[in-house]
Amino acid sequence: CGQCPYLDAPPAIARDNTRLEWKLKDWVYSRSNLTIVTLSSQQTEQAMQSMLNRFPIYQIPNGVDTAVYEPLAPELCRSLLGIPPGKKCLMFAALNLSQPWKGGDLLVHALRSLPESLKSETVLLLLGHRGEAIAEAVSIQALNLGFVSNDRLKAIAYSAADLFVSPTRAESFGLVVLESMACGTPVVAFGVGGVLDLVQPGVTGYLAIPEKAKDLRDGIVQLMEDESLRRYMGQQGSALVRKEYALELQVQQYAGLYRELLKS
Protein backbone atom coordinates (compact mmCIF):
# COMPACT_ATOMS: atom_id res chain seq x y z
CA CYS A 1 0.00 0.00 0.00
CA GLY A 2 2.98 2.30 0.42
CA GLN A 3 1.76 3.47 3.84
CA CYS A 4 3.04 0.79 6.21
CA PRO A 5 2.25 1.68 9.86
CA TYR A 6 4.82 -0.80 11.19
CA LEU A 7 8.12 0.59 9.94
CA ASP A 8 9.47 0.96 13.49
CA ALA A 9 8.48 -2.55 14.54
CA PRO A 10 11.41 -4.97 15.00
CA PRO A 11 13.63 -5.37 13.06
CA ALA A 12 12.60 -1.90 11.68
CA ILE A 13 12.61 -0.84 8.04
CA ALA A 14 14.36 2.26 6.72
CA ARG A 15 12.35 2.54 3.51
CA ASP A 16 8.70 1.70 2.85
CA ASN A 17 8.70 -0.66 -0.15
CA THR A 18 5.29 -2.14 0.58
CA ARG A 19 3.67 -0.73 -2.58
CA LEU A 20 6.27 -2.39 -4.81
CA GLU A 21 6.09 -5.59 -2.79
CA TRP A 22 2.30 -5.60 -3.08
CA LYS A 23 2.53 -5.34 -6.88
CA LEU A 24 5.11 -8.13 -7.06
CA LYS A 25 3.01 -10.41 -4.86
CA ASP A 26 -0.12 -9.62 -6.86
CA TRP A 27 1.72 -10.53 -10.09
CA VAL A 28 2.97 -13.81 -8.61
CA TYR A 29 -0.37 -14.79 -7.07
CA SER A 30 -2.24 -14.05 -10.30
CA ARG A 31 -0.13 -16.79 -11.90
CA SER A 32 -0.29 -19.24 -8.97
CA ASN A 33 -2.50 -22.14 -8.01
CA LEU A 34 -2.46 -22.09 -4.20
CA THR A 35 -4.57 -23.32 -1.32
CA ILE A 36 -4.24 -21.26 1.85
CA VAL A 37 -4.32 -22.77 5.35
CA THR A 38 -4.63 -20.51 8.39
CA LEU A 39 -4.13 -21.35 12.06
CA SER A 40 -6.77 -19.18 13.70
CA SER A 41 -10.01 -17.28 13.18
CA GLN A 42 -8.16 -13.95 13.12
CA GLN A 43 -5.77 -15.20 10.44
CA THR A 44 -8.74 -16.42 8.39
CA GLU A 45 -10.38 -12.99 8.58
CA GLN A 46 -7.12 -11.29 7.59
CA ALA A 47 -6.60 -13.66 4.65
CA MET A 48 -10.17 -13.03 3.45
CA GLN A 49 -9.48 -9.27 3.46
CA SER A 50 -6.20 -9.60 1.57
CA MET A 51 -5.10 -10.47 -1.95
CA LEU A 52 -5.06 -14.09 -0.82
CA ASN A 53 -8.85 -14.18 -0.99
CA ARG A 54 -8.61 -15.24 -4.63
CA PHE A 55 -7.59 -18.70 -3.36
CA PRO A 56 -9.49 -21.32 -1.33
CA ILE A 57 -8.88 -20.67 2.40
CA TYR A 58 -9.08 -23.37 5.05
CA GLN A 59 -8.56 -23.08 8.81
CA ILE A 60 -6.61 -25.92 10.44
CA PRO A 61 -5.24 -25.10 13.91
CA ASN A 62 -2.09 -26.63 15.29
CA GLY A 63 -2.50 -29.72 17.42
CA VAL A 64 -0.74 -31.03 20.49
CA ASP A 65 0.17 -34.59 21.48
CA THR A 66 -2.31 -35.23 24.30
CA ALA A 67 -0.49 -38.45 25.22
CA VAL A 68 2.45 -36.28 26.32
CA TYR A 69 0.82 -32.99 27.26
CA GLU A 70 -1.68 -34.14 29.86
CA PRO A 71 -2.48 -33.24 33.47
CA LEU A 72 0.14 -34.74 35.80
CA ALA A 73 0.21 -34.85 39.61
CA PRO A 74 0.99 -31.20 40.57
CA GLU A 75 2.71 -31.90 43.88
CA LEU A 76 4.97 -34.55 42.35
CA CYS A 77 5.87 -32.20 39.49
CA ARG A 78 6.70 -29.41 41.93
CA SER A 79 8.86 -31.75 43.95
CA LEU A 80 10.76 -32.79 40.81
CA LEU A 81 11.41 -29.13 39.94
CA GLY A 82 12.36 -28.12 43.48
CA ILE A 83 9.46 -25.74 44.04
CA PRO A 84 9.00 -25.24 47.82
CA PRO A 85 5.87 -26.80 49.36
CA GLY A 86 3.05 -24.37 49.99
CA LYS A 87 4.15 -21.95 47.29
CA LYS A 88 1.94 -20.90 44.39
CA CYS A 89 3.50 -21.18 40.93
CA LEU A 90 3.09 -18.74 38.05
CA MET A 91 4.62 -19.75 34.71
CA PHE A 92 5.82 -17.86 31.61
CA ALA A 93 7.35 -19.63 28.61
CA ALA A 94 8.58 -18.70 25.14
CA LEU A 95 11.49 -19.54 22.89
CA ASN A 96 13.07 -16.17 23.71
CA LEU A 97 11.59 -14.45 26.75
CA SER A 98 13.22 -11.12 25.91
CA GLN A 99 11.82 -10.93 22.37
CA PRO A 100 9.72 -7.71 22.25
CA TRP A 101 6.66 -9.38 20.75
CA LYS A 102 6.49 -11.83 23.67
CA GLY A 103 5.69 -8.96 26.06
CA GLY A 104 8.18 -9.68 28.83
CA ASP A 105 8.24 -5.97 29.70
CA LEU A 106 4.46 -5.98 30.16
CA LEU A 107 4.73 -9.03 32.40
CA VAL A 108 7.34 -7.27 34.54
CA HIS A 109 5.02 -4.28 34.99
CA ALA A 110 2.14 -6.59 35.94
CA LEU A 111 4.18 -8.61 38.43
CA ARG A 112 5.71 -5.57 40.09
CA SER A 113 2.22 -4.31 40.94
CA LEU A 114 0.99 -7.57 42.48
CA PRO A 115 -0.04 -7.40 46.16
CA GLU A 116 2.98 -8.01 48.40
CA SER A 117 1.18 -10.87 50.11
CA LEU A 118 0.79 -12.67 46.78
CA LYS A 119 4.40 -12.00 45.77
CA SER A 120 5.69 -13.56 48.96
CA GLU A 121 3.86 -16.83 48.37
CA THR A 122 4.55 -17.14 44.62
CA VAL A 123 7.33 -18.74 42.59
CA LEU A 124 7.82 -17.51 39.01
CA LEU A 125 8.65 -20.45 36.73
CA LEU A 126 10.43 -19.41 33.52
CA LEU A 127 11.07 -21.52 30.41
CA GLY A 128 13.03 -20.11 27.46
CA HIS A 129 16.16 -18.24 26.51
CA ARG A 130 17.08 -15.04 28.39
CA GLY A 131 14.79 -15.34 31.36
CA GLU A 132 17.43 -13.92 33.71
CA ALA A 133 16.43 -10.31 33.06
CA ILE A 134 12.81 -10.97 33.99
CA ALA A 135 13.80 -12.91 37.10
CA GLU A 136 16.01 -10.02 38.23
CA ALA A 137 13.43 -7.33 37.46
CA VAL A 138 10.68 -8.61 39.76
CA SER A 139 10.84 -9.10 43.51
CA ILE A 140 9.48 -12.62 43.31
CA GLN A 141 11.28 -15.89 43.88
CA ALA A 142 12.06 -17.28 40.41
CA LEU A 143 13.01 -20.65 38.99
CA ASN A 144 14.59 -20.20 35.56
CA LEU A 145 14.86 -23.50 33.65
CA GLY A 146 16.20 -21.89 30.47
CA PHE A 147 15.33 -23.35 27.08
CA VAL A 148 13.67 -26.76 27.39
CA SER A 149 13.19 -28.98 24.33
CA ASN A 150 12.02 -32.17 26.06
CA ASP A 151 8.24 -32.46 25.78
CA ARG A 152 7.84 -34.51 28.97
CA LEU A 153 9.83 -32.00 31.02
CA LYS A 154 7.69 -29.20 29.63
CA ALA A 155 4.54 -31.13 30.57
CA ILE A 156 5.93 -31.48 34.11
CA ALA A 157 6.51 -27.72 34.26
CA TYR A 158 3.02 -26.87 32.99
CA SER A 159 1.47 -29.32 35.47
CA ALA A 160 3.49 -27.82 38.33
CA ALA A 161 2.13 -24.34 37.62
CA ASP A 162 -1.06 -22.97 39.13
CA LEU A 163 -1.40 -20.46 36.31
CA PHE A 164 0.21 -19.80 32.94
CA VAL A 165 0.58 -16.18 31.81
CA SER A 166 1.00 -15.13 28.19
CA PRO A 167 1.74 -11.39 27.81
CA THR A 168 2.40 -11.72 24.06
CA ARG A 169 1.72 -8.70 21.88
CA ALA A 170 1.11 -10.74 18.72
CA GLU A 171 0.58 -14.44 18.20
CA SER A 172 -0.09 -16.46 15.08
CA PHE A 173 -1.51 -19.29 17.18
CA GLY A 174 -0.18 -19.68 20.73
CA LEU A 175 1.35 -23.15 21.08
CA VAL A 176 2.55 -22.63 24.67
CA VAL A 177 -0.98 -21.61 25.62
CA LEU A 178 -2.32 -24.79 24.01
CA GLU A 179 0.28 -26.95 25.78
CA SER A 180 -0.56 -25.37 29.13
CA MET A 181 -4.28 -25.95 28.68
CA ALA A 182 -3.63 -29.56 27.65
CA CYS A 183 -1.88 -30.04 31.01
CA GLY A 184 -4.86 -28.64 32.89
CA THR A 185 -3.31 -25.26 33.73
CA PRO A 186 -5.53 -22.20 33.14
CA VAL A 187 -4.23 -19.16 31.27
CA VAL A 188 -4.16 -15.39 31.68
CA ALA A 189 -3.30 -13.78 28.34
CA PHE A 190 -3.78 -10.75 26.17
CA GLY A 191 -6.56 -11.19 23.62
CA VAL A 192 -4.47 -11.32 20.44
CA GLY A 193 -4.19 -13.62 17.42
CA GLY A 194 -4.84 -17.31 17.89
CA VAL A 195 -5.07 -16.86 21.67
CA LEU A 196 -8.61 -15.58 21.09
CA ASP A 197 -9.63 -19.06 19.87
CA LEU A 198 -8.02 -20.87 22.81
CA VAL A 199 -8.71 -18.77 25.91
CA GLN A 200 -12.44 -18.55 26.58
CA PRO A 201 -13.05 -15.91 29.28
CA GLY A 202 -14.44 -17.42 32.44
CA VAL A 203 -14.11 -20.94 31.02
CA THR A 204 -10.47 -21.72 30.18
CA GLY A 205 -8.82 -18.52 31.39
CA TYR A 206 -8.78 -14.73 31.53
CA LEU A 207 -8.37 -12.46 28.49
CA ALA A 208 -6.78 -9.10 29.23
CA ILE A 209 -6.95 -6.01 27.04
CA PRO A 210 -3.82 -5.97 24.82
CA GLU A 211 -0.98 -3.78 26.10
CA LYS A 212 -2.79 -3.17 29.41
CA ALA A 213 -0.42 -4.49 32.09
CA LYS A 214 -2.90 -3.55 34.84
CA ASP A 215 -5.59 -5.76 33.32
CA LEU A 216 -3.06 -8.59 33.01
CA ARG A 217 -2.23 -8.07 36.71
CA ASP A 218 -5.93 -8.13 37.63
CA GLY A 219 -6.37 -11.46 35.85
CA ILE A 220 -3.35 -12.95 37.61
CA VAL A 221 -4.63 -11.83 41.02
CA GLN A 222 -8.15 -13.09 40.38
CA LEU A 223 -7.07 -16.59 39.39
CA MET A 224 -4.15 -16.97 41.78
CA GLU A 225 -6.46 -16.20 44.70
CA ASP A 226 -9.31 -18.50 43.58
CA GLU A 227 -8.28 -22.15 43.67
CA SER A 228 -11.72 -23.51 42.76
CA LEU A 229 -11.92 -21.26 39.70
CA ARG A 230 -8.44 -22.36 38.60
CA ARG A 231 -9.42 -26.00 38.99
CA TYR A 232 -12.60 -25.49 36.95
CA MET A 233 -10.78 -23.61 34.17
CA GLY A 234 -8.01 -26.19 34.10
CA GLN A 235 -10.50 -29.02 33.61
CA GLN A 236 -12.37 -27.12 30.92
CA GLY A 237 -9.15 -26.27 29.07
CA SER A 238 -7.89 -29.84 29.10
CA ALA A 239 -11.23 -31.13 27.82
CA LEU A 240 -11.30 -28.51 25.04
CA VAL A 241 -7.82 -29.49 23.84
CA ARG A 242 -8.66 -33.18 23.74
CA LYS A 243 -11.86 -32.46 21.81
CA GLU A 244 -10.67 -29.85 19.28
CA TYR A 245 -6.87 -29.59 19.28
CA ALA A 246 -5.49 -33.12 19.53
CA LEU A 247 -2.59 -33.75 17.15
CA GLU A 248 -4.54 -36.56 15.46
CA LEU A 249 -7.24 -34.06 14.43
CA GLN A 250 -4.68 -31.76 12.80
CA VAL A 251 -3.22 -34.71 10.86
CA GLN A 252 -6.67 -35.89 9.75
CA GLN A 253 -7.66 -32.45 8.51
CA TYR A 254 -4.47 -31.99 6.49
CA ALA A 255 -4.71 -35.50 5.06
CA GLY A 256 -8.31 -34.85 4.05
CA LEU A 257 -7.38 -31.55 2.43
CA TYR A 258 -4.50 -33.15 0.48
CA ARG A 259 -6.82 -35.88 -0.78
CA GLU A 260 -9.35 -33.30 -2.02
CA LEU A 261 -6.64 -31.28 -3.77
CA LEU A 262 -5.13 -34.35 -5.45
CA LYS A 263 -8.54 -35.20 -6.95
CA SER A 264 -8.48 -31.95 -8.90
C-alpha positions as a Markdown table, in Angstrom:
| # | Residue | x | y | z |
|---|---|---|---|---|
| 1 | Cys | 0.0 | 0.0 | 0.0 |
| 2 | Gly | 3.0 | 2.3 | 0.4 |
| 3 | Gln | 1.8 | 3.5 | 3.8 |
| 4 | Cys | 3.0 | 0.8 | 6.2 |
| 5 | Pro | 2.3 | 1.7 | 9.9 |
| 6 | Tyr | 4.8 | -0.8 | 11.2 |
| 7 | Leu | 8.1 | 0.6 | 9.9 |
| 8 | Asp | 9.5 | 1.0 | 13.5 |
| 9 | Ala | 8.5 | -2.6 | 14.5 |
| 10 | Pro | 11.4 | -5.0 | 15.0 |
| 11 | Pro | 13.6 | -5.4 | 13.1 |
| 12 | Ala | 12.6 | -1.9 | 11.7 |
| 13 | Ile | 12.6 | -0.8 | 8.0 |
| 14 | Ala | 14.4 | 2.3 | 6.7 |
| 15 | Arg | 12.4 | 2.5 | 3.5 |
| 16 | Asp | 8.7 | 1.7 | 2.8 |
| 17 | Asn | 8.7 | -0.7 | -0.2 |
| 18 | Thr | 5.3 | -2.1 | 0.6 |
| 19 | Arg | 3.7 | -0.7 | -2.6 |
| 20 | Leu | 6.3 | -2.4 | -4.8 |
| 21 | Glu | 6.1 | -5.6 | -2.8 |
| 22 | Trp | 2.3 | -5.6 | -3.1 |
| 23 | Lys | 2.5 | -5.3 | -6.9 |
| 24 | Leu | 5.1 | -8.1 | -7.1 |
| 25 | Lys | 3.0 | -10.4 | -4.9 |
| 26 | Asp | -0.1 | -9.6 | -6.9 |
| 27 | Trp | 1.7 | -10.5 | -10.1 |
| 28 | Val | 3.0 | -13.8 | -8.6 |
| 29 | Tyr | -0.4 | -14.8 | -7.1 |
| 30 | Ser | -2.2 | -14.1 | -10.3 |
| 31 | Arg | -0.1 | -16.8 | -11.9 |
| 32 | Ser | -0.3 | -19.2 | -9.0 |
| 33 | Asn | -2.5 | -22.1 | -8.0 |
| 34 | Leu | -2.5 | -22.1 | -4.2 |
| 35 | Thr | -4.6 | -23.3 | -1.3 |
| 36 | Ile | -4.2 | -21.3 | 1.9 |
| 37 | Val | -4.3 | -22.8 | 5.4 |
| 38 | Thr | -4.6 | -20.5 | 8.4 |
| 39 | Leu | -4.1 | -21.4 | 12.1 |
| 40 | Ser | -6.8 | -19.2 | 13.7 |
| 41 | Ser | -10.0 | -17.3 | 13.2 |
| 42 | Gln | -8.2 | -14.0 | 13.1 |
| 43 | Gln | -5.8 | -15.2 | 10.4 |
| 44 | Thr | -8.7 | -16.4 | 8.4 |
| 45 | Glu | -10.4 | -13.0 | 8.6 |
| 46 | Gln | -7.1 | -11.3 | 7.6 |
| 47 | Ala | -6.6 | -13.7 | 4.7 |
| 48 | Met | -10.2 | -13.0 | 3.4 |
| 49 | Gln | -9.5 | -9.3 | 3.5 |
| 50 | Ser | -6.2 | -9.6 | 1.6 |
| 51 | Met | -5.1 | -10.5 | -2.0 |
| 52 | Leu | -5.1 | -14.1 | -0.8 |
| 53 | Asn | -8.9 | -14.2 | -1.0 |
| 54 | Arg | -8.6 | -15.2 | -4.6 |
| 55 | Phe | -7.6 | -18.7 | -3.4 |
| 56 | Pro | -9.5 | -21.3 | -1.3 |
| 57 | Ile | -8.9 | -20.7 | 2.4 |
| 58 | Tyr | -9.1 | -23.4 | 5.1 |
| 59 | Gln | -8.6 | -23.1 | 8.8 |
| 60 | Ile | -6.6 | -25.9 | 10.4 |
| 61 | Pro | -5.2 | -25.1 | 13.9 |
| 62 | Asn | -2.1 | -26.6 | 15.3 |
| 63 | Gly | -2.5 | -29.7 | 17.4 |
| 64 | Val | -0.7 | -31.0 | 20.5 |
| 65 | Asp | 0.2 | -34.6 | 21.5 |
| 66 | Thr | -2.3 | -35.2 | 24.3 |
| 67 | Ala | -0.5 | -38.4 | 25.2 |
| 68 | Val | 2.5 | -36.3 | 26.3 |
| 69 | Tyr | 0.8 | -33.0 | 27.3 |
| 70 | Glu | -1.7 | -34.1 | 29.9 |
| 71 | Pro | -2.5 | -33.2 | 33.5 |
| 72 | Leu | 0.1 | -34.7 | 35.8 |
| 73 | Ala | 0.2 | -34.8 | 39.6 |
| 74 | Pro | 1.0 | -31.2 | 40.6 |
| 75 | Glu | 2.7 | -31.9 | 43.9 |
| 76 | Leu | 5.0 | -34.5 | 42.4 |
| 77 | Cys | 5.9 | -32.2 | 39.5 |
| 78 | Arg | 6.7 | -29.4 | 41.9 |
| 79 | Ser | 8.9 | -31.8 | 44.0 |
| 80 | Leu | 10.8 | -32.8 | 40.8 |
| 81 | Leu | 11.4 | -29.1 | 39.9 |
| 82 | Gly | 12.4 | -28.1 | 43.5 |
| 83 | Ile | 9.5 | -25.7 | 44.0 |
| 84 | Pro | 9.0 | -25.2 | 47.8 |
| 85 | Pro | 5.9 | -26.8 | 49.4 |
| 86 | Gly | 3.0 | -24.4 | 50.0 |
| 87 | Lys | 4.1 | -21.9 | 47.3 |
| 88 | Lys | 1.9 | -20.9 | 44.4 |
| 89 | Cys | 3.5 | -21.2 | 40.9 |
| 90 | Leu | 3.1 | -18.7 | 38.1 |
| 91 | Met | 4.6 | -19.7 | 34.7 |
| 92 | Phe | 5.8 | -17.9 | 31.6 |
| 93 | Ala | 7.3 | -19.6 | 28.6 |
| 94 | Ala | 8.6 | -18.7 | 25.1 |
| 95 | Leu | 11.5 | -19.5 | 22.9 |
| 96 | Asn | 13.1 | -16.2 | 23.7 |
| 97 | Leu | 11.6 | -14.5 | 26.8 |
| 98 | Ser | 13.2 | -11.1 | 25.9 |
| 99 | Gln | 11.8 | -10.9 | 22.4 |
| 100 | Pro | 9.7 | -7.7 | 22.3 |
| 101 | Trp | 6.7 | -9.4 | 20.8 |
| 102 | Lys | 6.5 | -11.8 | 23.7 |
| 103 | Gly | 5.7 | -9.0 | 26.1 |
| 104 | Gly | 8.2 | -9.7 | 28.8 |
| 105 | Asp | 8.2 | -6.0 | 29.7 |
| 106 | Leu | 4.5 | -6.0 | 30.2 |
| 107 | Leu | 4.7 | -9.0 | 32.4 |
| 108 | Val | 7.3 | -7.3 | 34.5 |
| 109 | His | 5.0 | -4.3 | 35.0 |
| 110 | Ala | 2.1 | -6.6 | 35.9 |
| 111 | Leu | 4.2 | -8.6 | 38.4 |
| 112 | Arg | 5.7 | -5.6 | 40.1 |
| 113 | Ser | 2.2 | -4.3 | 40.9 |
| 114 | Leu | 1.0 | -7.6 | 42.5 |
| 115 | Pro | 0.0 | -7.4 | 46.2 |
| 116 | Glu | 3.0 | -8.0 | 48.4 |
| 117 | Ser | 1.2 | -10.9 | 50.1 |
| 118 | Leu | 0.8 | -12.7 | 46.8 |
| 119 | Lys | 4.4 | -12.0 | 45.8 |
| 120 | Ser | 5.7 | -13.6 | 49.0 |
| 121 | Glu | 3.9 | -16.8 | 48.4 |
| 122 | Thr | 4.6 | -17.1 | 44.6 |
| 123 | Val | 7.3 | -18.7 | 42.6 |
| 124 | Leu | 7.8 | -17.5 | 39.0 |
| 125 | Leu | 8.7 | -20.5 | 36.7 |
| 126 | Leu | 10.4 | -19.4 | 33.5 |
| 127 | Leu | 11.1 | -21.5 | 30.4 |
| 128 | Gly | 13.0 | -20.1 | 27.5 |
| 129 | His | 16.2 | -18.2 | 26.5 |
| 130 | Arg | 17.1 | -15.0 | 28.4 |
| 131 | Gly | 14.8 | -15.3 | 31.4 |
| 132 | Glu | 17.4 | -13.9 | 33.7 |
| 133 | Ala | 16.4 | -10.3 | 33.1 |
| 134 | Ile | 12.8 | -11.0 | 34.0 |
| 135 | Ala | 13.8 | -12.9 | 37.1 |
| 136 | Glu | 16.0 | -10.0 | 38.2 |
| 137 | Ala | 13.4 | -7.3 | 37.5 |
| 138 | Val | 10.7 | -8.6 | 39.8 |
| 139 | Ser | 10.8 | -9.1 | 43.5 |
| 140 | Ile | 9.5 | -12.6 | 43.3 |
| 141 | Gln | 11.3 | -15.9 | 43.9 |
| 142 | Ala | 12.1 | -17.3 | 40.4 |
| 143 | Leu | 13.0 | -20.7 | 39.0 |
| 144 | Asn | 14.6 | -20.2 | 35.6 |
| 145 | Leu | 14.9 | -23.5 | 33.6 |
| 146 | Gly | 16.2 | -21.9 | 30.5 |
| 147 | Phe | 15.3 | -23.3 | 27.1 |
| 148 | Val | 13.7 | -26.8 | 27.4 |
| 149 | Ser | 13.2 | -29.0 | 24.3 |
| 150 | Asn | 12.0 | -32.2 | 26.1 |
| 151 | Asp | 8.2 | -32.5 | 25.8 |
| 152 | Arg | 7.8 | -34.5 | 29.0 |
| 153 | Leu | 9.8 | -32.0 | 31.0 |
| 154 | Lys | 7.7 | -29.2 | 29.6 |
| 155 | Ala | 4.5 | -31.1 | 30.6 |
| 156 | Ile | 5.9 | -31.5 | 34.1 |
| 157 | Ala | 6.5 | -27.7 | 34.3 |
| 158 | Tyr | 3.0 | -26.9 | 33.0 |
| 159 | Ser | 1.5 | -29.3 | 35.5 |
| 160 | Ala | 3.5 | -27.8 | 38.3 |
| 161 | Ala | 2.1 | -24.3 | 37.6 |
| 162 | Asp | -1.1 | -23.0 | 39.1 |
| 163 | Leu | -1.4 | -20.5 | 36.3 |
| 164 | Phe | 0.2 | -19.8 | 32.9 |
| 165 | Val | 0.6 | -16.2 | 31.8 |
| 166 | Ser | 1.0 | -15.1 | 28.2 |
| 167 | Pro | 1.7 | -11.4 | 27.8 |
| 168 | Thr | 2.4 | -11.7 | 24.1 |
| 169 | Arg | 1.7 | -8.7 | 21.9 |
| 170 | Ala | 1.1 | -10.7 | 18.7 |
| 171 | Glu | 0.6 | -14.4 | 18.2 |
| 172 | Ser | -0.1 | -16.5 | 15.1 |
| 173 | Phe | -1.5 | -19.3 | 17.2 |
| 174 | Gly | -0.2 | -19.7 | 20.7 |
| 175 | Leu | 1.4 | -23.2 | 21.1 |
| 176 | Val | 2.6 | -22.6 | 24.7 |
| 177 | Val | -1.0 | -21.6 | 25.6 |
| 178 | Leu | -2.3 | -24.8 | 24.0 |
| 179 | Glu | 0.3 | -26.9 | 25.8 |
| 180 | Ser | -0.6 | -25.4 | 29.1 |
| 181 | Met | -4.3 | -25.9 | 28.7 |
| 182 | Ala | -3.6 | -29.6 | 27.7 |
| 183 | Cys | -1.9 | -30.0 | 31.0 |
| 184 | Gly | -4.9 | -28.6 | 32.9 |
| 185 | Thr | -3.3 | -25.3 | 33.7 |
| 186 | Pro | -5.5 | -22.2 | 33.1 |
| 187 | Val | -4.2 | -19.2 | 31.3 |
| 188 | Val | -4.2 | -15.4 | 31.7 |
| 189 | Ala | -3.3 | -13.8 | 28.3 |
| 190 | Phe | -3.8 | -10.7 | 26.2 |
| 191 | Gly | -6.6 | -11.2 | 23.6 |
| 192 | Val | -4.5 | -11.3 | 20.4 |
| 193 | Gly | -4.2 | -13.6 | 17.4 |
| 194 | Gly | -4.8 | -17.3 | 17.9 |
| 195 | Val | -5.1 | -16.9 | 21.7 |
| 196 | Leu | -8.6 | -15.6 | 21.1 |
| 197 | Asp | -9.6 | -19.1 | 19.9 |
| 198 | Leu | -8.0 | -20.9 | 22.8 |
| 199 | Val | -8.7 | -18.8 | 25.9 |
| 200 | Gln | -12.4 | -18.6 | 26.6 |
| 201 | Pro | -13.1 | -15.9 | 29.3 |
| 202 | Gly | -14.4 | -17.4 | 32.4 |
| 203 | Val | -14.1 | -20.9 | 31.0 |
| 204 | Thr | -10.5 | -21.7 | 30.2 |
| 205 | Gly | -8.8 | -18.5 | 31.4 |
| 206 | Tyr | -8.8 | -14.7 | 31.5 |
| 207 | Leu | -8.4 | -12.5 | 28.5 |
| 208 | Ala | -6.8 | -9.1 | 29.2 |
| 209 | Ile | -7.0 | -6.0 | 27.0 |
| 210 | Pro | -3.8 | -6.0 | 24.8 |
| 211 | Glu | -1.0 | -3.8 | 26.1 |
| 212 | Lys | -2.8 | -3.2 | 29.4 |
| 213 | Ala | -0.4 | -4.5 | 32.1 |
| 214 | Lys | -2.9 | -3.6 | 34.8 |
| 215 | Asp | -5.6 | -5.8 | 33.3 |
| 216 | Leu | -3.1 | -8.6 | 33.0 |
| 217 | Arg | -2.2 | -8.1 | 36.7 |
| 218 | Asp | -5.9 | -8.1 | 37.6 |
| 219 | Gly | -6.4 | -11.5 | 35.8 |
| 220 | Ile | -3.3 | -12.9 | 37.6 |
| 221 | Val | -4.6 | -11.8 | 41.0 |
| 222 | Gln | -8.1 | -13.1 | 40.4 |
| 223 | Leu | -7.1 | -16.6 | 39.4 |
| 224 | Met | -4.1 | -17.0 | 41.8 |
| 225 | Glu | -6.5 | -16.2 | 44.7 |
| 226 | Asp | -9.3 | -18.5 | 43.6 |
| 227 | Glu | -8.3 | -22.2 | 43.7 |
| 228 | Ser | -11.7 | -23.5 | 42.8 |
| 229 | Leu | -11.9 | -21.3 | 39.7 |
| 230 | Arg | -8.4 | -22.4 | 38.6 |
| 231 | Arg | -9.4 | -26.0 | 39.0 |
| 232 | Tyr | -12.6 | -25.5 | 36.9 |
| 233 | Met | -10.8 | -23.6 | 34.2 |
| 234 | Gly | -8.0 | -26.2 | 34.1 |
| 235 | Gln | -10.5 | -29.0 | 33.6 |
| 236 | Gln | -12.4 | -27.1 | 30.9 |
| 237 | Gly | -9.2 | -26.3 | 29.1 |
| 238 | Ser | -7.9 | -29.8 | 29.1 |
| 239 | Ala | -11.2 | -31.1 | 27.8 |
| 240 | Leu | -11.3 | -28.5 | 25.0 |
| 241 | Val | -7.8 | -29.5 | 23.8 |
| 242 | Arg | -8.7 | -33.2 | 23.7 |
| 243 | Lys | -11.9 | -32.5 | 21.8 |
| 244 | Glu | -10.7 | -29.8 | 19.3 |
| 245 | Tyr | -6.9 | -29.6 | 19.3 |
| 246 | Ala | -5.5 | -33.1 | 19.5 |
| 247 | Leu | -2.6 | -33.7 | 17.2 |
| 248 | Glu | -4.5 | -36.6 | 15.5 |
| 249 | Leu | -7.2 | -34.1 | 14.4 |
| 250 | Gln | -4.7 | -31.8 | 12.8 |
| 251 | Val | -3.2 | -34.7 | 10.9 |
| 252 | Gln | -6.7 | -35.9 | 9.7 |
| 253 | Gln | -7.7 | -32.4 | 8.5 |
| 254 | Tyr | -4.5 | -32.0 | 6.5 |
| 255 | Ala | -4.7 | -35.5 | 5.1 |
| 256 | Gly | -8.3 | -34.9 | 4.1 |
| 257 | Leu | -7.4 | -31.5 | 2.4 |
| 258 | Tyr | -4.5 | -33.2 | 0.5 |
| 259 | Arg | -6.8 | -35.9 | -0.8 |
| 260 | Glu | -9.3 | -33.3 | -2.0 |
| 261 | Leu | -6.6 | -31.3 | -3.8 |
| 262 | Leu | -5.1 | -34.3 | -5.4 |
| 263 | Lys | -8.5 | -35.2 | -7.0 |
| 264 | Ser | -8.5 | -32.0 | -8.9 |
